[in-house]
Amino acid sequence: MQDKSHMPYTDAVIHEIQRYADLLPTSLPHAVTRDIKFRNYLIPKGTDILASLTSVLHDDKEFPNPGVFDPGHFLDESGNFRRSDYFVAFST
């Protein structure tokens, strides 16, 4: 783990594999704990929901050319590892 900070490309490749593979595209079911309004829809408390992780992992605003395997999605201009809020490989 001490070497991780010195291996940004390896870290980026691992993240890109998880993003590109999209192993759990719909995540696991969750229940809404309170009434919530989401994009003009009311989701009542107790409703079971499935989040679509694919729509996030392949968002072209965050990942240019999302259908292409590119570790550069997780590297900045200097080649340093760049975290992304859109990286939700297993759950939201």
N, C-alpha and C positions, 0 to 999 in steps of 0.2 A: 504493500500500500504506500510505502514511502516513495517509491519510484513513480507512482501514478501521475504526479504533477509534472514529471519530466517526459511524459509520454502522451502528449495531447492528440496526436494522430491515432494512436491505438485506442484511446478513449473515444474519439470521434467515430472510429470504425465500429466499435462495440455498440454505441448509441444508434448508429445508422443501421446496423443489422437489426436491432430491435424495432426501429421505426419502420424499416422497409418490410420486414417479415410480418408485422402486424398479427402476432400470434393469437391474441384475444380481441377480435374486432368489435365485439359488443360488450366487453367487460363482463362483470358479474352483476346480477340483479341487485338493485338497491331499493329501499322503501323511503319515500319522502316522509320526513319527520314533522313537517308542518306545511300548511298551505303555502304555496309559493307561486309567484307569477314569473313565467319565463317566456320571453318574446311574445308578449300579448296573449299567452295561454295560462289558464289557471290550472295548476296541478294540485289536487286535493291531498291532504295529509293521508298517509297510508297507501298511496298509489305506488305500485311497483314500476320501476323504470329501468331501462337498459341504455347506457350511454354508448353512442357510436364513436369508438376511438378512431376508427378509420378516417372519419371526416376531419379529425384533428391532426392525426399523423400524416395525412396527405393534403394538408391545407397549403395551397400554392402561394399564399401570402407570406407564410413563414418558411416554407421549403420550396424554393424555385425548382421547377421540374420534379415534382414529388414522385413521379413514376420511375425516376432514374436513381440507381444506387449511387450516392455521392456523400462520402464522409465530410466533405466541405460544408454540408448543412450545419455541422457542429463546430466549425472552425471560424475564427474571426480573420480579418485581413492579415494579421501578423502570424497566423498559424497556431494561435492559442485556442484551447478548448473553449467553446461558447455554449453555455446552458440555454435551453429553450423551454419556455412555459408550455409549449405545444408538445413536448415530449412526455407522453403519458402511455408508455408501452404496456402497462398492465392494468391500470385503473385510473379513474378520475378522482 
